[in-house]
Amino acid sequence: MTPQLTLYHCPFSRSTGVMTLLEELHAPYELHVMNMKKGENREAAYLAVNPMGKVPAIRHGDAVITEQVAIYLYLADLFPDARLAPPLGDPERGPYLRWMAFYGSCFEPAIIDQWMKRAPADKQACGYGDFDDMFNTMMTQLANGPYLLGDRFTAVDVLWGTSLGWMSAFGLLPQRQEITDYVARVQSRPAAVAAAEKDKELGIAQAA
């Protein structure tokens, strides 16, 4: 029997991207929906899953996986028939892992630091160097498009496409046509449309 796969989800949060990935993978899964505005992700039942109270998290049988990038890597490898992760031995496996890691270790920390108006750290001591180097590195890769690995759409595009979408919506990014076009390509895919519709319905239900 295949272990049950559960996504712990709050509508309109980082877990929306994981729901999008699950739709792309055509994976069987169940949603455990929480209302973040009511603090349900900070209640004891969920803190037993993720003591930090963050979403996304997934449970696959007895395994619990937290942290956004780890979840994307786990799921894309779990469903190889969807071909959303270059396998071991594929020349693009390394670049795929690079851009997965770059998101969590460089891109989002730099964006948050800028949004919080934190004083820039010493470039040599800062994990992402400085904002301009980080952003220009990402934009150079995006320009090779249409996806981060060129013509090949992978799980890393689900991560970046959904994240760049909400960051742009909140005005956290410099306005660049390359970003707008990339987000549109990712978010117009049937899986992204389906996930967005599910989130809309869940959001309406929670607001009622």
DRENLO-230519 format. One line per field, with one value per residue: residue in one letter; x, y, z of N, C-alpha, C in turn; chain. Coordinates in Angstrom, 2 decimals. Example, Ala and Ser with C-alpha at 12.3 -4.5 7.8 and 13.67 -1.06 7.14 Angstrom:
r: [A;S] .
nc1: [13.19;12.85] .
nc2: [-5.69;-2.25] .
nc3: [7.80;7.08] .
cac1: [12.30;13.67] .
cac2: [-4.50;-1.06] .
cac3: [7.80;7.14] .
cc1: [13.20;12.90] .
cc2: [-3.30;0.03] .
cc3: [7.80;7.87] .
c: [A;A] .
***
This chain:
r: [M;T;P;Q;L;T;L;Y;H;C;P;F;S;R;S;T;G;V;M;T;L;L;E;E;L;H;A;P;Y;E;L;H;V;M;N;M;K;K;G;E;N;R;E;A;A;Y;L;A;V;N;P;M;G;K;V;P;A;I;R;H;G;D;A;V;I;T;E;Q;V;A;I;Y;L;Y;L;A;D;L;F;P;D;A;R;L;A;P;P;L;G;D;P;E;R;G;P;Y;L;R;W;M;A;F;Y;G;S;C;F;E;P;A;I;I;D;Q;W;M;K;R;A;P;A;D;K;Q;A;C;G;Y;G;D;F;D;D;M;F;N;T;M;M;T;Q;L;A;N;G;P;Y;L;L;G;D;R;F;T;A;V;D;V;L;W;G;T;S;L;G;W;M;S;A;F;G;L;L;P;Q;R;Q;E;I;T;D;Y;V;A;R;V;Q;S;R;P;A;A;V;A;A;A;E;K;D;K;E;L;G;I;A;Q;A;A] .
nc1: [0.85;0.57;2.10;0.22;-0.02;0.19;-0.49;0.16;-1.50;-1.95;-4.13;-3.08;-0.33;3.13;2.77;1.06;2.53;3.61;1.29;0.68;2.85;2.26;-0.04;1.08;2.60;0.68;-0.01;-1.38;-2.92;-3.72;-5.26;-4.49;-5.99;-5.43;-6.28;-4.58;-4.98;-6.47;-4.64;-4.25;-2.10;-0.35;-1.16;-1.14;-1.49;-0.50;2.04;3.25;3.85;5.39;7.50;8.08;5.85;5.38;4.21;4.92;4.37;4.85;3.51;4.50;3.58;5.29;7.13;8.01;8.32;9.69;10.43;10.70;12.29;13.36;11.01;10.12;12.23;12.03;9.41;9.46;11.37;10.07;8.05;8.97;8.03;6.75;8.75;9.88;12.16;15.54;17.22;19.70;22.88;22.06;23.05;21.90;21.19;22.84;22.76;19.99;19.76;21.34;19.82;17.58;18.70;19.77;17.55;16.56;18.84;20.03;18.36;15.70;16.47;17.91;15.92;14.14;15.78;16.13;13.49;12.89;14.47;17.04;20.35;22.95;24.95;28.47;29.92;31.63;31.09;28.44;25.97;24.76;26.27;25.86;22.84;22.62;24.48;23.35;20.77;21.35;22.67;20.58;18.84;20.35;20.38;17.65;17.24;18.14;16.06;13.17;12.71;14.24;16.12;16.58;14.98;13.69;11.18;10.90;10.56;11.82;11.04;8.40;8.71;10.14;8.49;5.99;6.82;8.10;5.87;4.14;5.85;6.19;3.58;3.36;5.09;7.81;9.93;12.25;10.83;10.71;10.57;11.28;10.81;8.05;7.13;8.11;6.80;4.19;4.30;4.69;2.50;0.34;0.09;-1.83;-1.80;-1.05;-3.15;-5.26;-4.48;-4.55;-7.27;-8.26;-7.14;-8.44;-11.11;-10.79;-9.95;-12.21;-14.01;-12.85;-13.10;-15.76] .
nc2: [-1.19;2.21;4.80;7.30;10.66;13.81;17.25;19.94;22.88;26.36;28.65;30.89;31.15;30.15;27.46;27.17;27.01;24.43;22.93;23.51;22.23;19.55;19.25;19.52;17.22;15.32;13.97;11.82;13.18;14.45;17.28;19.06;21.51;24.70;27.66;30.46;33.05;32.69;31.54;28.80;27.34;27.60;26.12;23.34;20.84;21.16;22.14;19.88;18.66;20.51;22.25;24.92;26.08;26.75;26.76;25.42;21.94;18.47;15.19;11.95;8.88;7.71;9.69;13.06;16.09;19.23;22.64;24.51;24.16;21.60;20.10;20.44;19.19;16.59;15.75;15.99;14.08;11.87;11.29;10.30;9.81;12.06;13.67;16.05;16.52;16.47;13.40;11.59;11.61;12.90;15.66;18.07;17.88;18.99;21.90;22.16;21.53;23.57;25.93;25.46;25.50;28.08;29.70;29.45;29.98;32.32;34.10;34.57;35.35;37.73;39.32;39.62;40.93;43.35;44.26;44.57;46.67;46.41;47.13;46.79;43.88;43.12;42.39;40.20;38.64;38.09;35.71;35.76;37.57;40.56;42.48;43.37;41.77;39.24;39.57;40.24;37.92;36.06;37.20;37.02;34.26;33.83;35.14;33.32;31.72;29.84;28.90;28.19;26.23;26.57;25.38;23.43;22.61;22.39;21.25;23.27;25.56;25.79;26.46;28.95;30.39;30.66;31.94;34.32;35.43;36.11;37.80;39.87;40.81;41.99;44.05;43.66;43.30;44.57;46.08;44.21;43.18;40.62;39.12;39.42;38.15;35.55;34.69;34.75;32.68;30.42;30.52;30.29;27.68;24.63;23.23;25.19;26.97;25.36;24.95;27.58;28.08;26.25;27.38;29.83;29.03;27.83;30.04;31.69;30.09;30.12;32.77;33.10] .
nc3: [0.00;-0.85;0.97;2.71;1.60;2.88;2.81;4.81;5.06;4.57;3.18;0.56;1.14;1.58;1.25;-0.85;-3.19;-2.95;-3.11;-5.75;-6.99;-6.33;-7.85;-10.40;-10.43;-10.53;-8.24;-5.74;-2.95;0.34;1.84;4.73;6.12;7.50;9.35;9.15;10.04;12.30;13.85;13.81;12.93;14.96;17.01;19.35;18.08;15.46;15.99;16.89;14.57;13.08;14.91;14.57;13.60;10.99;7.59;4.35;5.29;4.96;5.31;4.78;4.92;7.65;7.62;8.15;6.54;6.51;5.63;2.83;0.39;0.79;0.72;-1.93;-3.32;-2.31;-3.09;-5.92;-6.59;-5.60;-7.35;-10.08;-12.66;-13.56;-14.41;-13.41;-12.06;-12.70;-12.91;-10.88;-12.37;-14.63;-16.61;-15.91;-13.30;-11.30;-11.83;-11.36;-8.60;-7.67;-8.18;-6.69;-4.09;-4.10;-3.99;-1.30;0.26;-0.61;-2.26;-1.04;1.65;1.04;-0.13;2.03;3.89;2.57;2.40;5.11;5.61;6.65;7.70;5.32;5.45;5.91;2.84;2.43;4.61;4.54;3.73;1.18;-0.18;-1.58;-2.21;-4.90;-6.35;-5.89;-7.05;-9.72;-10.52;-10.42;-12.34;-14.66;-15.07;-15.42;-17.80;-19.63;-20.24;-21.59;-18.99;-15.76;-16.22;-18.90;-21.74;-20.33;-18.16;-14.69;-11.25;-9.87;-11.13;-10.35;-7.67;-7.89;-9.66;-8.32;-5.99;-6.91;-8.00;-5.80;-4.41;-6.24;-6.34;-3.84;-4.08;-3.57;-5.24;-7.72;-10.62;-13.41;-16.76;-17.50;-15.22;-14.90;-17.25;-16.89;-14.53;-15.48;-17.39;-15.78;-14.00;-15.65;-16.31;-16.34;-13.84;-11.99;-12.27;-11.35;-8.66;-7.73;-7.92;-6.03;-3.73;-3.69;-3.21;-0.69;0.79;0.65;2.05;4.61;5.24;5.54] .
cac1: [0.00;1.33;1.88;-0.58;0.72;-0.64;0.08;-0.36;-1.65;-2.72;-4.35;-2.33;0.94;4.16;2.32;0.35;3.47;3.71;0.06;0.86;3.76;1.51;-0.90;1.96;3.06;-0.50;0.19;-2.51;-2.59;-4.79;-4.97;-4.84;-6.09;-5.46;-6.56;-3.46;-5.48;-6.94;-3.50;-4.33;-0.77;0.42;-1.76;-0.30;-1.59;0.42;3.41;3.80;4.34;6.48;7.59;8.20;4.54;5.39;3.83;4.36;4.95;4.18;3.70;4.44;3.70;5.84;8.12;7.55;9.31;9.44;11.33;10.17;13.15;13.42;9.75;10.13;13.16;11.48;8.25;9.82;12.04;9.13;7.21;9.87;7.35;6.37;9.95;10.08;13.47;16.59;17.69;21.14;23.55;21.64;23.91;21.19;20.89;23.58;22.11;18.68;19.99;21.89;18.79;16.77;19.41;19.96;16.34;16.46;20.05;20.44;17.34;14.70;17.08;18.24;14.67;13.62;16.64;15.84;12.13;12.95;15.37;18.18;21.62;23.69;26.08;29.71;29.72;32.40;30.54;27.02;25.80;24.40;27.10;25.01;21.59;22.81;25.11;22.36;19.69;21.89;22.93;19.29;18.30;21.15;19.88;16.28;17.31;18.44;14.75;12.02;12.69;15.55;17.04;16.41;13.69;13.19;10.39;11.12;10.00;12.43;10.23;7.21;9.17;10.46;7.36;5.00;7.43;8.25;4.53;3.62;6.75;5.86;2.28;3.55;6.04;9.10;10.95;12.35;9.96;11.45;9.69;11.65;10.13;6.62;6.89;8.39;5.70;3.01;4.46;4.51;1.18;-0.70;0.02;-3.06;-1.64;-1.05;-4.52;-6.06;-4.10;-5.05;-8.71;-8.45;-6.81;-9.53;-12.26;-10.47;-9.92;-13.60;-14.61;-12.31;-13.57;-17.22] .
cac2: [0.00;3.45;5.64;8.49;11.91;14.91;18.59;20.88;24.01;27.57;29.34;32.11;31.13;29.42;26.10;27.17;26.52;22.98;22.40;23.61;21.15;18.29;19.20;19.26;15.83;14.44;13.14;11.68;13.80;15.02;18.58;19.38;22.96;25.49;29.08;31.18;34.25;32.25;30.97;27.34;26.79;27.75;25.27;22.19;19.74;21.37;22.27;18.53;18.35;21.45;23.09;26.34;26.57;27.26;25.92;24.08;20.71;17.30;13.89;10.85;7.74;8.12;10.75;14.44;16.95;20.67;23.50;24.61;23.57;20.16;19.51;20.40;18.16;15.29;15.39;15.82;12.79;10.82;11.00;10.50;9.72;13.40;14.25;17.42;16.59;15.72;12.32;11.45;11.29;13.87;16.84;19.22;17.66;19.97;23.21;22.08;21.64;24.92;26.98;25.16;25.99;29.53;30.38;29.50;30.46;33.65;34.99;35.03;36.16;39.07;40.06;39.95;41.95;44.63;44.65;45.01;47.83;46.12;47.65;45.73;43.25;43.08;41.50;38.98;37.86;37.81;34.47;36.02;38.66;41.73;42.35;43.56;40.57;38.17;39.82;40.16;36.50;35.44;37.75;36.46;32.91;33.93;35.58;32.16;31.07;30.37;28.44;28.33;25.30;26.75;24.92;22.34;22.99;21.47;21.67;24.53;26.66;25.94;27.22;30.33;31.07;31.04;32.90;35.61;35.97;36.81;38.90;40.97;41.34;42.81;45.11;43.38;43.10;45.56;45.76;43.76;42.45;39.20;38.48;39.39;37.13;34.24;34.37;34.46;31.35;29.38;30.59;29.97;26.25;24.09;22.88;26.43;27.49;24.50;25.23;28.91;27.97;25.61;28.35;30.82;28.42;27.67;31.37;32.13;29.31;30.58;34.13;33.07] .
cac3: [0.00;-0.93;2.15;2.49;1.48;3.39;2.81;5.80;4.16;4.85;1.90;0.24;1.86;0.85;0.95;-2.14;-4.19;-2.84;-3.68;-7.20;-7.39;-6.25;-9.03;-11.55;-10.35;-10.56;-7.07;-4.81;-1.67;1.14;2.43;6.11;5.97;8.73;9.20;9.74;10.72;13.61;14.58;13.92;12.70;16.19;18.03;19.73;17.12;14.35;16.51;16.99;13.22;12.85;16.12;14.22;13.24;9.62;6.46;4.24;5.81;4.41;5.97;3.82;5.82;8.95;7.41;8.13;5.88;6.56;4.87;1.48;-0.63;1.04;0.27;-3.40;-3.75;-1.92;-3.90;-7.33;-6.70;-5.23;-8.52;-11.22;-13.95;-13.97;-15.03;-12.95;-11.41;-13.39;-12.02;-10.70;-13.61;-15.64;-16.52;-15.35;-11.88;-10.52;-11.92;-10.72;-7.17;-7.41;-8.13;-5.52;-2.91;-4.23;-3.54;0.16;0.95;-1.08;-2.78;-0.07;2.72;0.55;-0.31;3.35;4.47;1.91;2.79;6.51;5.64;7.50;7.20;4.61;6.15;5.14;1.69;2.57;5.71;4.28;2.96;-0.22;-0.72;-1.44;-2.95;-6.33;-6.91;-5.86;-8.00;-11.07;-10.79;-10.72;-13.59;-15.77;-15.30;-15.92;-19.19;-20.49;-20.26;-20.85;-17.60;-15.12;-16.90;-20.34;-22.26;-19.49;-17.00;-13.57;-9.97;-9.43;-11.69;-9.51;-6.51;-8.24;-10.29;-7.32;-5.06;-7.59;-8.20;-4.62;-4.08;-7.15;-5.93;-2.65;-4.38;-2.94;-6.26;-8.79;-11.74;-14.59;-17.67;-17.50;-14.09;-15.23;-18.28;-16.30;-13.62;-16.30;-17.99;-14.75;-13.38;-16.63;-16.50;-15.75;-12.42;-11.21;-12.30;-10.47;-7.28;-7.39;-7.73;-4.73;-2.68;-3.66;-2.55;0.73;1.38;0.80;3.13;5.89;5.50;5.78] .
cc1: [0.89;1.06;1.07;0.30;-0.22;0.14;-0.62;-0.33;-2.44;-2.90;-3.52;-1.06;1.96;3.70;1.51;1.26;3.62;2.44;0.12;1.76;3.05;0.56;-0.08;2.39;1.92;-0.42;-1.10;-2.12;-3.86;-4.33;-5.39;-4.82;-6.19;-5.72;-5.46;-3.93;-6.02;-5.84;-3.51;-3.00;0.14;-0.16;-0.94;-0.32;-0.63;1.86;4.06;4.33;5.54;6.54;7.72;6.86;4.43;4.76;4.69;5.08;4.20;4.46;3.52;4.67;4.17;6.82;7.44;8.67;8.84;10.51;11.01;11.02;13.25;12.17;9.71;11.05;12.59;10.36;8.62;10.55;11.10;8.27;8.02;9.18;6.91;7.53;10.14;11.37;14.47;17.14;19.21;21.77;23.17;22.51;23.23;20.83;21.59;22.98;20.74;18.82;20.51;20.78;17.74;17.42;19.55;18.73;16.34;17.65;20.44;19.26;16.37;15.33;17.42;17.00;14.12;14.47;16.33;14.46;12.11;13.86;16.52;19.45;22.38;24.83;27.32;29.60;30.45;31.83;29.11;26.88;25.45;25.22;26.39;23.82;21.82;23.44;24.11;21.32;20.18;22.21;21.64;18.73;19.06;20.66;18.48;16.27;17.62;17.18;14.44;11.93;14.10;16.57;16.85;15.02;13.01;12.47;10.59;10.46;10.60;11.67;8.93;7.56;9.36;9.26;6.32;5.57;7.60;6.89;4.04;4.54;6.48;4.55;2.39;4.62;7.41;10.24;11.06;11.46;10.79;10.53;10.00;10.94;8.64;6.30;7.09;7.25;4.45;3.10;4.17;3.07;0.04;-0.81;-1.22;-2.94;-1.68;-2.44;-5.41;-5.75;-4.63;-6.55;-9.03;-8.20;-7.92;-10.74;-12.01;-10.47;-11.33;-14.27;-14.13;-12.80;-15.05;-17.55] .
cc2: [1.25;4.30;6.89;9.73;13.05;16.21;19.42;22.27;25.14;28.30;30.62;32.24;30.38;28.00;26.02;26.66;25.01;22.32;22.45;22.50;19.81;18.15;18.92;17.80;14.83;13.44;13.01;12.27;14.26;16.36;18.60;20.91;23.63;26.95;29.86;32.40;33.91;31.59;29.47;26.66;26.94;26.92;23.99;21.07;19.92;21.56;20.91;18.06;19.21;22.42;24.58;26.93;27.10;26.25;26.36;23.05;19.58;16.10;12.83;9.57;8.22;9.29;12.11;15.29;18.38;21.36;23.38;23.87;22.06;19.46;19.41;19.29;16.76;14.86;15.15;14.51;11.63;10.38;11.20;10.46;11.09;14.16;15.73;17.59;15.82;14.64;12.36;11.00;12.21;15.12;18.05;19.03;18.71;21.36;23.25;22.25;23.03;25.94;26.70;25.77;27.51;30.28;30.55;30.13;31.87;34.57;35.49;35.79;37.58;39.93;40.51;41.03;43.32;45.15;45.20;46.23;47.63;46.68;46.54;45.20;43.35;42.02;40.18;38.08;37.41;36.58;34.67;37.14;39.97;41.60;42.43;42.33;39.41;38.36;39.71;38.72;35.79;35.91;37.21;35.06;32.94;34.33;34.44;31.37;30.21;29.93;28.50;27.36;25.38;26.31;23.90;22.87;21.94;22.02;22.98;25.72;26.86;26.77;28.69;31.07;31.52;32.09;34.27;36.26;36.73;37.95;40.11;41.63;42.26;43.89;44.92;43.29;44.31;45.13;45.45;42.92;40.96;38.45;38.35;38.28;35.72;33.80;34.01;33.07;30.25;29.36;30.32;28.47;25.68;23.76;24.12;27.04;26.69;24.79;26.59;28.88;27.30;26.60;29.40;30.28;28.26;29.02;31.91;31.40;29.78;31.97;34.18;33.01] .
cc3: [0.00;0.30;1.79;2.48;1.87;3.33;3.88;5.17;4.79;3.52;1.79;1.07;1.01;0.49;-0.34;-3.26;-4.16;-3.37;-5.21;-7.71;-7.37;-7.44;-10.29;-11.59;-10.52;-9.40;-6.26;-3.45;-0.97;1.69;3.89;6.18;7.33;8.40;9.91;10.52;12.11;14.43;14.70;13.68;13.91;17.32;18.22;18.70;15.96;14.81;16.73;15.64;12.90;14.02;15.81;13.79;11.83;8.67;5.27;5.10;5.13;5.31;4.90;4.60;7.17;8.84;7.40;7.54;5.99;5.72;3.37;0.44;-0.45;0.54;-1.25;-3.90;-3.48;-2.86;-5.37;-7.56;-6.42;-6.41;-9.80;-12.57;-14.46;-14.61;-14.66;-12.17;-12.25;-12.46;-11.84;-12.01;-14.75;-15.51;-15.89;-13.87;-11.00;-10.60;-11.26;-9.20;-6.81;-7.25;-7.08;-4.27;-2.93;-3.72;-2.02;0.85;0.57;-1.40;-1.71;1.10;2.27;0.38;1.05;4.02;3.88;2.34;4.22;6.70;6.63;6.87;6.51;5.45;5.29;4.05;1.85;3.67;5.46;3.38;1.51;-0.85;-0.51;-2.38;-4.46;-6.98;-6.97;-6.96;-9.44;-11.47;-11.17;-12.05;-14.81;-16.10;-15.90;-17.39;-20.15;-20.81;-21.48;-19.39;-17.03;-15.68;-18.41;-20.79;-21.35;-18.26;-15.91;-12.32;-9.48;-9.98;-10.92;-8.29;-6.86;-8.82;-9.29;-6.37;-5.69;-7.82;-6.98;-4.19;-4.96;-6.73;-4.72;-2.85;-3.77;-3.94;-7.18;-9.96;-12.98;-15.46;-17.69;-16.36;-14.38;-16.22;-17.72;-15.39;-14.42;-16.94;-16.98;-14.24;-14.37;-16.89;-15.80;-14.27;-11.55;-11.15;-11.34;-9.00;-6.84;-7.14;-6.38;-3.60;-2.55;-2.92;-1.05;1.45;1.62;1.96;4.50;6.25;5.87;7.28] .
c: [A;A;A;A;A;A;A;A;A;A;A;A;A;A;A;A;A;A;A;A;A;A;A;A;A;A;A;A;A;A;A;A;A;A;A;A;A;A;A;A;A;A;A;A;A;A;A;A;A;A;A;A;A;A;A;A;A;A;A;A;A;A;A;A;A;A;A;A;A;A;A;A;A;A;A;A;A;A;A;A;A;A;A;A;A;A;A;A;A;A;A;A;A;A;A;A;A;A;A;A;A;A;A;A;A;A;A;A;A;A;A;A;A;A;A;A;A;A;A;A;A;A;A;A;A;A;A;A;A;A;A;A;A;A;A;A;A;A;A;A;A;A;A;A;A;A;A;A;A;A;A;A;A;A;A;A;A;A;A;A;A;A;A;A;A;A;A;A;A;A;A;A;A;A;A;A;A;A;A;A;A;A;A;A;A;A;A;A;A;A;A;A;A;A;A;A;A;A;A;A;A;A;A;A;A;A;A;A] .
***
